[in-house]
Amino acid sequence: MKQYLFRNDYSFGAHPKVLAALAETNLEGNIGYGDDHYCDRAKALIRDLCRCPQAEVEFLIGGTQTNATAIAAFLRPWEGVIAADSSHINGHEVGAVEATGHKILQIPTGPDGKITSVQIAPILERHRDVHLVKPRLVEIADATESGMVYTKDELTALSEYCRANELLLFLDGARLGSALSSTKNDLTLPDLARLTDAFTIGGTKNGALMGEALVITNPALQPDFFRIKKQMGAVLAKGWLLGVQFEALLKDGLYFEMARHANAMAARLQAGLKSLGWQLWVESPTNQVFAVVNDATKDKLDQLCAYETWCPAQETGRTVIRFVTCFATAPEDVDGFLAALR
């Protein structure tokens, strides 16, 4: 194993408090399929945090599964999804959404990975043709694939445009903890509940063993969701395992405490790389750090740490790479890694 692990935010298990909660309930005995008091309490907690008592909350296991299941449930067979070309559903889910029969209509984006109503409008105009799929849902992520966050003004403008044009707005929150804990963030959970039709609160990448919470705020999208979740193989028989984890994550602020720590470790790493003269691809305010390196540096990193090769850089012979921090990243890990680079 590499000396330093910065490849992703799911290289470790769960926060000790989450594991302790699971251990305490291990031999307790619970009803399956999410019909237990742990799931009930976790759902009530999420509704309270979102100030959205009418929200339907569903627990699923992983991010790709959640995105594909939600979009399949929300759309009719002839309807498509508008998303950034850099989005996770477009580039990292092996066509999971399209395997359910829903075409992804891509919007080219810059390094920030954000989309705007100005970019959506031409797609709506072009797809007036009844021989083309009908755009029905806009999918965004917070944080984006490059670690950037939407502002309240940006999300409000997008929400208003979607509602004016009969488009659903779905927000992938696989890294929502990092986004909402970012120093650049001005959004809250109640804002998301008010401005989107559905969004996810990711646990897998922020201290849970596994699990995503899907918050469906639009009442029209709620009926029969469990049925399609079951049909898609997305129902965990031992469903209380998800409820226990989300209750432990959210009841005392642990979820956002871990996200703030991950962000702080990323900021420490980013500042250290800059002090060494490294070129950053974007100035991410969340737990992902992107740098542009040459082949010699990349070869050195291959021996030193686990990281992600992201994309070719504009400059010949250079590559964009990604480092990711998490709840388990210690300051000593960051400082030791930076020292090894000097």
C-alpha positions in Angstrom: 0.0 0.0 0.0 1.1 3.6 -0.7 2.5 5.6 2.1 -0.1 8.3 1.7 -3.7 7.8 0.6 -5.2 10.7 -1.3 -7.0 8.9 -4.1 -10.5 9.3 -2.9 -12.7 9.9 0.2 -13.8 6.3 0.6 -10.4 4.5 1.2 -11.3 4.1 4.9 -14.2 2.5 6.8 -16.5 4.6 9.0 -16.0 7.1 11.7 -15.6 5.3 15.1 -18.9 6.8 16.4 -20.7 5.3 13.4 -19.1 2.0 14.0 -20.0 2.2 17.6 -23.6 2.8 16.8 -23.7 -0.2 14.5 -22.0 -2.4 17.1 -24.5 -1.4 19.8 -27.4 -2.5 17.5 -25.7 -5.6 16.0 -27.6 -8.3 17.9 -30.6 -6.2 18.7 -32.9 -7.6 16.0 -34.9 -5.3 13.6 -37.5 -5.3 11.0 -36.0 -5.3 7.5 -36.4 -3.1 4.4 -36.2 0.2 6.3 -39.4 -0.4 8.3 -37.5 0.2 11.6 -37.4 2.9 14.2 -33.8 3.8 13.3 -34.7 4.7 9.7 -37.8 6.5 11.0 -35.7 8.6 13.4 -33.1 9.3 10.8 -35.7 10.4 8.3 -37.4 12.6 10.8 -34.0 14.2 11.6 -33.4 14.9 7.9 -36.8 16.5 7.5 -36.1 18.7 10.6 -32.7 19.7 9.3 -34.2 20.6 5.9 -37.2 22.3 7.5 -39.3 20.3 5.0 -41.8 18.1 6.9 -43.4 16.9 3.6 -40.2 15.5 2.2 -39.9 11.8 1.4 -36.6 10.4 2.5 -35.2 7.2 1.1 -32.0 5.4 2.0 -30.0 3.7 -0.7 -26.6 2.1 -0.7 -24.3 3.9 -3.2 -24.1 7.0 -5.4 -24.4 5.5 -8.8 -27.3 3.3 -7.7 -29.1 6.4 -6.2 -28.7 8.6 -9.2 -29.9 5.9 -11.6 -32.8 4.9 -9.4 -34.0 8.4 -8.8 -33.8 9.5 -12.4 -35.5 6.4 -13.6 -38.3 7.0 -11.1 -38.7 10.7 -11.9 -38.8 10.4 -15.7 -41.2 9.0 -18.4 -39.6 6.8 -21.1 -39.2 9.5 -23.7 -37.7 12.1 -21.3 -34.0 13.0 -21.0 -31.5 14.5 -18.5 -29.6 17.7 -19.0 -26.2 17.5 -17.2 -22.7 18.8 -17.4 -20.3 16.8 -19.7 -18.0 16.5 -16.6 -20.8 15.2 -14.4 -20.5 11.9 -12.5 -23.6 10.5 -14.2 -22.1 11.2 -17.6 -18.5 10.2 -17.2 -18.1 7.8 -14.2 -21.2 5.6 -14.0 -20.8 3.4 -17.1 -24.0 4.7 -18.6 -26.2 3.7 -15.6 -28.7 6.4 -16.3 -28.8 5.7 -20.0 -29.2 2.0 -19.2 -32.6 2.8 -17.7 -33.6 4.4 -21.1 -32.9 8.1 -20.4 -30.5 9.9 -22.7 -28.1 12.4 -21.1 -28.0 15.7 -22.9 -24.5 17.0 -22.2 -23.6 20.7 -21.6 -19.9 21.4 -22.2 -18.5 23.1 -19.0 -15.3 24.7 -17.9 -13.1 23.4 -15.1 -15.7 24.4 -12.5 -18.2 21.9 -13.8 -21.2 24.2 -13.3 -24.1 24.7 -15.6 -26.4 27.7 -16.1 -29.8 28.5 -17.6 -28.0 30.2 -20.5 -26.5 26.9 -21.4 -29.8 25.0 -21.0 -31.9 27.2 -23.2 -30.4 26.1 -26.6 -31.1 22.4 -25.7 -34.8 23.2 -25.0 -35.1 25.0 -28.3 -33.4 22.2 -30.2 -35.5 19.5 -28.6 -38.8 21.0 -29.5 -38.6 18.4 -32.3 -40.9 15.5 -31.4 -38.4 13.1 -32.9 -36.0 13.9 -30.1 -36.1 13.1 -26.4 -37.9 15.7 -24.3 -35.6 17.4 -21.8 -37.3 17.0 -18.4 -34.7 17.0 -15.6 -31.6 19.0 -14.9 -28.9 17.2 -12.9 -26.2 19.1 -11.0 -23.8 18.3 -8.3 -22.7 20.1 -5.2 -19.8 19.9 -4.9 -19.1 19.5 -8.6 -16.7 16.9 -10.0 -13.9 19.5 -9.7 -14.8 20.4 -6.1 -16.5 23.7 -6.8 -19.7 24.8 -5.1 -22.9 26.5 -6.2 -23.8 29.8 -4.6 -27.3 30.6 -3.4 -27.7 33.1 -6.2 -26.6 30.5 -8.8 -28.9 27.8 -7.5 -31.8 30.2 -7.1 -31.5 31.3 -10.7 -31.2 27.7 -11.9 -34.3 26.7 -9.9 -36.4 29.6 -11.1 -35.5 28.8 -14.7 -36.3 25.1 -14.3 -39.7 25.8 -12.8 -40.5 28.4 -15.5 -39.7 25.8 -18.1 -41.3 22.7 -16.5 -37.9 21.1 -15.7 -37.1 19.1 -12.6 -34.0 20.0 -10.7 -32.0 17.1 -9.1 -28.9 17.7 -7.1 -26.3 15.0 -6.6 -24.9 15.5 -3.1 -22.4 12.7 -2.9 -20.0 15.3 -1.4 -22.7 17.6 0.0 -21.1 17.7 3.4 -17.9 19.2 1.9 -19.9 21.6 -0.2 -22.1 22.9 2.6 -19.0 23.2 4.9 -16.9 25.1 2.4 -15.8 28.6 3.2 -17.2 29.6 -0.2 -20.7 28.2 0.6 -23.8 30.2 1.4 -26.4 27.5 0.9 -28.2 25.5 3.7 -30.1 22.3 3.7 -33.4 24.2 3.9 -32.3 26.1 0.8 -31.7 22.9 -1.1 -35.1 21.6 0.0 -36.8 24.8 -1.3 -34.9 25.1 -4.5 -34.7 21.5 -5.8 -37.2 18.8 -6.5 -34.8 16.2 -5.0 -31.3 16.0 -3.7 -29.0 13.5 -2.0 -27.0 13.6 1.2 -24.0 11.4 0.7 -22.7 9.2 3.4 -20.3 7.0 1.6 -17.8 9.8 1.0 -18.2 11.3 4.4 -17.7 8.9 7.3 -20.4 6.2 6.7 -19.6 2.6 5.7 -22.0 3.1 2.9 -25.3 4.9 2.3 -26.9 7.8 0.6 -30.1 9.6 1.7 -32.4 10.7 -1.1 -34.6 13.7 -0.1 -37.6 14.0 -2.5 -39.2 17.4 -1.8 -41.6 17.5 -4.8 -44.7 15.6 -3.8 -45.4 14.6 -7.4 -42.3 12.5 -7.4 -42.9 10.6 -4.2 -45.7 8.0 -4.9 -44.5 4.5 -5.4 -40.8 5.3 -5.1 -40.1 2.3 -2.9 -41.5 0.0 -5.6 -39.0 1.3 -8.3 -36.3 1.3 -5.7 -37.0 -2.4 -5.1 -37.2 -3.1 -8.8 -33.8 -1.5 -9.3 -32.2 -3.7 -6.6 -31.6 -0.7 -4.5 -33.4 -1.8 -1.3 -31.2 -3.1 1.4 -32.9 -6.0 3.3 -31.0 -5.0 6.5 -32.2 -1.5 6.0 -31.7 -0.4 9.6 -28.0 -0.4 9.0 -28.5 2.7 6.9 -30.8 4.3 9.4 -28.4 3.7 12.3 -25.6 5.3 10.4 -27.4 8.4 9.3 -28.8 9.0 12.7 -25.2 8.8 14.1 -24.0 11.1 11.4 -26.6 13.8 11.7 -27.9 13.9 15.3 -25.0 15.7 16.9 -23.4 17.4 13.9 -20.8 14.7 13.2 -21.5 14.8 9.5 -20.5 18.4 9.1 -17.7 18.2 11.6 -16.1 15.5 9.5 -16.7 17.5 6.3 -15.1 20.6 7.8 -12.1 18.5 8.8 -11.7 17.1 5.3 -11.9 20.6 3.8 -9.3 21.9 6.2 -6.9 19.1 5.3 -7.5 19.8 1.6 -6.8 23.5 2.2 -3.6 22.6 4.1 -2.5 20.4 1.2 -3.5 23.0 -1.5 -1.6 25.7 0.3 1.5 23.5 0.7 1.5 22.6 -2.9 1.3 26.3 -3.9 4.2 27.1 -1.6 6.2 24.5 -3.4 5.5 26.2 -6.7 2.9 23.7 -8.0 0.4 24.8 -10.6 -3.3 24.2 -9.5 -5.9 23.4 -12.1 -8.7 25.0 -10.0 -8.8 26.5 -6.6 -11.2 24.0 -5.0 -12.7 25.1 -1.7 -13.8 21.6 -0.8 -12.0 18.3 -0.1 -10.6 17.8 -3.6 -7.3 19.3 -4.8 -6.3 19.4 -8.5 -2.8 20.0 -9.7 -1.1 20.1 -13.1 2.1 18.0 -13.1 4.8 16.8 -15.6 5.7 13.2 -16.2 8.7 13.3 -13.9 6.6 14.5 -11.0 3.9 12.0 -11.8 6.5 9.2 -11.7 7.6 10.3 -8.2 4.0 10.5 -7.0 3.4 6.9 -8.2 6.0 5.7 -5.7 4.8 8.0 -2.9 1.0 8.1 -2.7 -2.3 7.0 -4.1 -3.9 9.7 -6.2 -6.2 10.0 -9.2 -5.1 10.8 -12.8 -7.8 13.2 -13.9 -7.4 14.5 -17.4 -4.8 15.7 -19.9 -3.7 19.3 -19.2 -3.7 21.9 -22.0 0.0 22.0 -22.0 1.7 19.1 -23.8 3.3 16.6 -21.6 1.4 17.6 -18.5 -1.5 16.0 -16.7 -4.2 17.1 -14.2 -4.2 14.9 -11.1 -6.5 14.8 -8.1 -5.9 14.5 -4.4 -8.8 13.9 -2.0 -8.9 14.2 1.7 -11.5 12.8 4.2 -12.5 12.5 7.8 -9.5 10.1 8.5 -6.8 12.4 6.9 -4.5 13.6 9.7 -2.5 16.8 9.6 0.6 14.6 9.9 -0.4 12.9 6.7 -0.5 16.1 4.8 2.7 17.5 6.3 4.6 14.3 5.8 3.5 14.1 2.2 4.5 17.7 1.5 7.9 17.2 3.2 8.5 14.2 1.0 7.9 16.4 -2.1 10.5 19.0 -1.1 
